[in-house]
Amino acid sequence: MTDLGKMGFGTWAMGGPFFSGGEPVGWGPADDGQSLKALRRAFELGVTLFDTADVYGCGHAETVVGQAFADVRDQVRIATKWGCTFDAGSREMTGNDGSVAYLRRAVEGSLRRLGTDWIDLYQLHIGDLPLEEAALLRDECEALVAEGKIRAYGWSTDDVERARFFAAGEHGVAAQADINLLFDNPEMYAGEYSVLCRRPLAMGLLARDTFDVLPADDVRVTNPSWLRFFVDGKPSPEYLEAREAVRDVLTSGGRTLVQGALAWFWARSPRLIPIPGVRTVAQVEENAGALAFGPLSADELAQVEAVLR
């Protein structure tokens, strides 16, 4: 499989509103025109890995990604996910399905929405699926590789055993996990596979200094159990204090806070690939600008670790 690169971009926010049990799990309204411009600008700046999921916007994010790269499909790597069931009409998540039959239906749906003949990295989106069920899916992913429908696969999970289990397959090359400088999980990247790091900017906490009132359909307002960095739409005091404690190190050498937070990944391990979510050209340009600065120095990394661990 082609190298995944040092950084990708996530498209959760580009899916627009969608819901679970009536509660929002998206990032509020999305402007497709703005999303398309942002994705193309990323490509112009040399970022070629784009992470999405069939459930983001209940199919909408995949459609936008497919439109953005229709004419350069062979020059980008698209990573998407399956396992969450949804109703596209109501934009409502309806549960999870870890069956082989659903995997087969899901991959065809993603291929159709993306407008492509293959998926570069196909990721299981049910983080706590039992290993015996995952074994059947791993075998089926190998069959999909043989058929040319996917190139490689991985598991989006914060459980190290599960991540390693899926990556142990012949074409299991990656995992996806919740990792950033405020919330590390070093066991996850001690293996031989790459790790796509979701929420690398802590849901925006490492990207913005001030937070206005968030819209009611923003997931950061609703306090889902997995949301660590915000409480009732406001930054968590604990994580905000930690951010401020390392701000000076992260912004040294001319980096912005965002760029310093991304530089941490490349200093921490060559296996880590941050995939910050983007909506706008400005966000793309700032994030991609981190590549020019490169990783934190060994001394800078040590300062950060000394404060946070």
C-alpha positions as CSV (number, residue, x, y, z in Angstrom):
1,M,0.0,0.0,0.0
2,T,1.1,3.5,-0.7
3,D,2.6,5.4,2.2
4,L,-0.2,7.2,4.1
5,G,2.0,10.3,4.6
6,K,2.6,12.4,7.7
7,M,-0.8,14.0,8.0
8,G,-4.3,13.7,6.7
9,F,-7.5,15.7,7.0
10,G,-10.7,14.5,8.6
11,T,-14.2,15.3,7.2
12,W,-16.6,14.6,10.1
13,A,-17.6,18.3,10.2
14,M,-18.2,18.3,6.4
15,G,-21.0,15.9,6.7
16,G,-23.3,18.4,8.3
17,P,-25.9,17.7,10.9
18,F,-26.8,14.1,11.9
19,F,-28.2,12.6,15.1
20,S,-28.2,9.7,17.4
21,G,-31.3,9.2,19.6
22,G,-32.3,12.7,18.7
23,E,-29.1,14.2,19.9
24,P,-26.7,15.9,17.5
25,V,-23.4,14.1,16.7
26,G,-22.3,16.4,14.0
27,W,-20.6,19.8,14.0
28,G,-23.6,21.9,12.9
29,P,-24.3,23.1,9.3
30,A,-21.7,22.5,6.6
31,D,-21.2,24.5,3.4
32,D,-20.5,22.1,0.6
33,G,-18.9,24.8,-1.6
34,Q,-16.5,25.7,1.2
35,S,-15.8,22.1,1.9
36,L,-14.9,21.4,-1.7
37,K,-12.6,24.4,-1.8
38,A,-10.9,23.3,1.5
39,L,-10.3,19.7,0.2
40,R,-8.8,20.9,-3.1
41,R,-6.6,23.4,-1.3
42,A,-5.3,20.5,0.9
43,F,-4.5,18.6,-2.3
44,E,-2.7,21.6,-3.7
45,L,-0.6,21.8,-0.5
46,G,0.5,18.2,-0.8
47,V,-1.9,16.5,1.7
48,T,-3.3,13.5,0.1
49,L,-4.8,11.4,2.9
50,F,-8.5,12.1,3.6
51,D,-10.4,10.3,6.3
52,T,-14.2,10.0,6.3
53,A,-16.9,7.6,7.3
54,D,-20.2,6.4,5.8
55,V,-22.1,7.7,8.9
56,Y,-20.7,11.3,8.8
57,G,-23.7,13.3,7.8
58,C,-25.3,9.8,7.1
59,G,-23.5,9.5,3.8
60,H,-23.0,13.2,2.9
61,A,-19.3,13.5,3.9
62,E,-18.4,10.6,1.6
63,T,-20.3,12.3,-1.3
64,V,-18.4,15.5,-0.8
65,V,-15.1,13.8,-0.7
66,G,-15.9,11.9,-3.8
67,Q,-16.8,15.0,-5.7
68,A,-13.7,16.8,-4.5
69,F,-11.3,14.3,-6.0
70,A,-13.1,12.8,-8.9
71,D,-10.5,14.0,-11.4
72,V,-7.5,13.1,-9.3
73,R,-8.7,9.9,-7.6
74,D,-5.4,8.0,-8.3
75,Q,-3.4,10.8,-6.5
76,V,-5.2,10.7,-3.2
77,R,-5.8,8.1,-0.5
78,I,-9.3,7.9,0.9
79,A,-9.9,6.2,4.2
80,T,-13.5,5.6,5.3
81,K,-15.3,3.5,7.9
82,W,-18.2,1.1,8.3
83,G,-20.2,-0.5,11.0
84,C,-22.6,2.3,12.2
85,T,-26.0,1.9,10.6
86,F,-28.0,5.0,9.7
87,D,-31.1,6.4,7.8
88,A,-29.9,8.9,5.2
89,G,-33.3,10.4,4.9
90,S,-33.7,11.4,8.5
91,R,-30.0,11.7,9.1
92,E,-30.3,9.5,12.2
93,M,-27.9,6.9,13.4
94,T,-29.8,3.6,14.0
95,G,-27.2,1.4,15.7
96,N,-24.2,-0.8,14.8
97,D,-23.9,-3.9,12.6
98,G,-20.8,-6.1,12.9
99,S,-22.0,-8.8,10.5
100,V,-20.2,-9.9,7.3
101,A,-23.4,-9.3,5.3
102,Y,-23.5,-5.7,6.5
103,L,-19.9,-5.2,5.6
104,R,-20.7,-6.3,2.1
105,R,-23.6,-3.8,1.8
106,A,-21.6,-1.0,3.5
107,V,-18.6,-1.2,1.2
108,E,-20.8,-1.0,-1.9
109,G,-22.6,2.0,-0.5
110,S,-19.3,3.8,0.2
111,L,-17.9,3.0,-3.2
112,R,-21.1,4.5,-4.8
113,R,-21.1,7.7,-2.7
114,L,-17.3,8.2,-3.2
115,G,-17.7,7.6,-6.9
116,T,-14.7,5.3,-6.9
117,D,-13.7,1.7,-7.7
118,W,-11.6,1.2,-4.6
119,I,-11.1,2.4,-1.0
120,D,-7.5,2.9,0.1
121,L,-8.1,2.2,3.8
122,Y,-11.3,0.6,5.1
123,Q,-11.8,0.9,8.9
124,L,-14.1,-0.9,11.2
125,H,-16.1,1.8,13.1
126,I,-17.4,-0.3,16.0
127,G,-14.8,0.2,18.7
128,D,-15.8,-2.6,21.1
129,L,-16.8,-5.4,18.8
130,P,-15.9,-8.8,20.2
131,L,-12.7,-10.3,18.7
132,E,-14.5,-13.4,17.5
133,E,-16.8,-11.3,15.3
134,A,-13.9,-9.1,14.2
135,A,-12.1,-12.2,13.0
136,L,-14.8,-12.8,10.5
137,L,-14.7,-9.2,9.3
138,R,-10.9,-9.3,9.0
139,D,-11.2,-12.4,6.8
140,E,-13.9,-10.7,4.7
141,C,-11.7,-7.6,4.3
142,E,-9.0,-9.8,2.9
143,A,-11.5,-11.1,0.4
144,L,-12.4,-7.4,-0.5
145,V,-8.7,-6.8,-1.1
146,A,-8.5,-9.7,-3.4
147,E,-11.5,-8.4,-5.3
148,G,-9.8,-5.0,-5.6
149,K,-12.5,-3.1,-3.7
150,I,-10.2,-2.1,-0.9
151,R,-6.5,-1.8,-0.7
152,A,-6.0,-2.2,3.1
153,Y,-8.0,-2.1,6.3
154,G,-7.8,-1.2,10.0
155,W,-9.9,-0.7,13.2
156,S,-11.0,2.6,14.6
157,T,-10.8,1.7,18.3
158,D,-9.1,2.9,21.5
159,D,-8.6,-0.7,22.6
160,V,-5.0,-1.8,21.9
161,E,-5.7,-5.5,21.7
162,R,-8.4,-4.9,19.1
163,A,-6.2,-2.6,17.1
164,R,-3.4,-5.1,17.0
165,F,-5.7,-8.0,16.2
166,F,-7.0,-6.3,13.1
167,A,-3.6,-5.1,12.0
168,A,-2.3,-8.6,12.3
169,G,-4.0,-9.5,9.0
170,E,-2.0,-9.5,5.8
171,H,-3.4,-6.2,4.7
172,G,-4.1,-4.7,8.1
173,V,-1.9,-1.6,8.0
174,A,-3.4,0.9,10.4
175,A,-5.6,1.6,13.4
176,Q,-7.4,4.8,14.3
177,A,-7.4,6.1,17.9
178,D,-8.1,9.1,20.1
179,I,-4.6,10.6,20.6
180,N,-3.3,14.1,21.1
181,L,-0.8,15.7,23.3
182,L,-3.4,16.2,26.1
183,F,-4.6,12.6,25.9
184,D,-1.8,10.1,24.9
185,N,-2.1,6.4,24.4
186,P,1.5,5.2,23.8
187,E,0.7,1.5,23.8
188,M,-1.5,2.0,20.7
189,Y,1.5,2.9,18.6
190,A,4.0,0.5,20.0
191,G,3.2,-2.0,17.2
192,E,4.1,-2.3,13.6
193,Y,1.2,-0.4,12.1
194,S,0.4,3.2,11.5
195,V,-2.1,5.0,13.7
196,L,-4.4,7.7,12.3
197,C,-5.0,10.0,15.2
198,R,-8.5,11.3,15.5
199,R,-9.2,14.5,17.5
200,P,-5.6,15.5,17.3
201,L,-6.5,19.1,18.2
202,A,-8.8,18.0,21.1
203,M,-12.0,18.9,19.3
204,G,-10.7,22.4,18.7
205,L,-9.3,23.1,22.2
206,L,-5.8,23.1,20.7
207,A,-6.9,25.2,17.8
208,R,-8.7,28.2,19.2
209,D,-8.1,30.6,22.1
210,T,-11.7,31.7,22.6
211,F,-15.0,29.9,22.2
212,D,-18.2,31.7,21.5
213,V,-21.6,30.0,22.2
214,L,-21.6,26.8,20.1
215,P,-24.7,26.0,18.1
216,A,-27.2,23.6,19.6
217,D,-26.5,21.0,16.9
218,D,-22.8,20.9,17.7
219,V,-21.7,17.7,19.3
220,R,-19.6,19.6,21.8
221,V,-22.7,20.9,23.5
222,T,-24.4,17.6,24.2
223,N,-21.8,15.9,26.5
224,P,-21.6,12.4,25.0
225,S,-19.8,10.0,27.2
226,W,-16.6,9.9,25.0
227,L,-16.3,13.8,24.9
228,R,-13.3,14.6,27.1
229,F,-12.4,18.1,26.1
230,F,-15.6,20.1,26.5
231,V,-18.4,20.3,29.1
232,D,-21.7,21.9,28.1
233,G,-20.1,23.5,25.1
234,K,-17.2,25.0,27.0
235,P,-13.6,23.9,27.3
236,S,-12.9,21.5,30.2
237,P,-11.0,23.5,32.8
238,E,-8.6,20.5,33.4
239,Y,-7.6,20.3,29.7
240,L,-7.6,24.1,29.3
241,E,-5.1,24.4,32.1
242,A,-2.9,21.7,30.6
243,R,-3.0,23.5,27.2
244,E,-1.9,26.8,28.7
245,A,0.9,25.1,30.6
246,V,2.6,24.0,27.3
247,R,1.5,26.9,25.1
248,D,4.9,28.7,25.1
249,V,6.7,25.5,24.0
250,L,4.2,24.7,21.3
251,T,4.3,28.2,19.8
252,S,8.1,28.7,19.9
253,G,9.9,29.1,16.6
254,G,7.1,30.9,14.9
255,R,4.5,28.1,15.1
256,T,0.9,28.7,15.8
257,L,-0.8,26.7,18.6
258,V,-2.3,24.4,16.0
259,Q,1.1,23.8,14.3
260,G,2.8,23.1,17.6
261,A,0.1,20.6,18.6
262,L,0.6,18.8,15.3
263,A,4.4,18.9,15.5
264,W,4.1,16.9,18.8
265,F,2.9,13.9,16.8
266,W,5.9,13.7,14.6
267,A,8.3,14.1,17.5
268,R,6.4,11.5,19.5
269,S,6.5,8.7,16.9
270,P,6.9,8.2,13.2
271,R,3.9,5.9,13.3
272,L,1.5,8.7,14.2
273,I,-0.6,10.4,11.5
274,P,-2.7,13.3,12.8
275,I,-5.9,13.8,10.9
276,P,-7.3,17.1,12.0
277,G,-10.8,17.9,10.9
278,V,-11.2,20.9,8.6
279,R,-14.0,23.0,7.1
280,T,-12.3,26.0,5.6
281,V,-9.4,26.9,3.4
282,A,-7.9,28.9,6.2
283,Q,-7.9,25.8,8.5
284,V,-6.3,23.7,5.8
285,E,-3.5,26.2,5.2
286,E,-2.7,26.6,8.9
287,N,-2.7,22.8,9.5
288,A,-0.7,22.1,6.4
289,G,1.7,24.8,7.4
290,A,2.8,22.6,10.3
291,L,4.6,20.3,7.8
292,A,7.1,23.1,7.0
293,F,8.1,23.4,10.7
294,G,8.5,19.6,11.1
295,P,8.5,17.9,14.5
296,L,9.1,19.5,17.9
297,S,12.8,19.2,18.9
298,A,13.8,16.6,21.4
299,D,14.2,19.3,24.0
300,E,10.7,20.8,23.2
301,L,9.1,17.3,23.4
302,A,10.8,16.7,26.7
303,Q,9.5,20.0,28.1
304,V,5.9,19.1,27.0
305,E,6.1,15.6,28.4
306,A,7.6,16.8,31.7
307,V,4.6,19.1,32.2
308,L,1.8,16.8,31.1
309,R,2.8,13.3,32.2
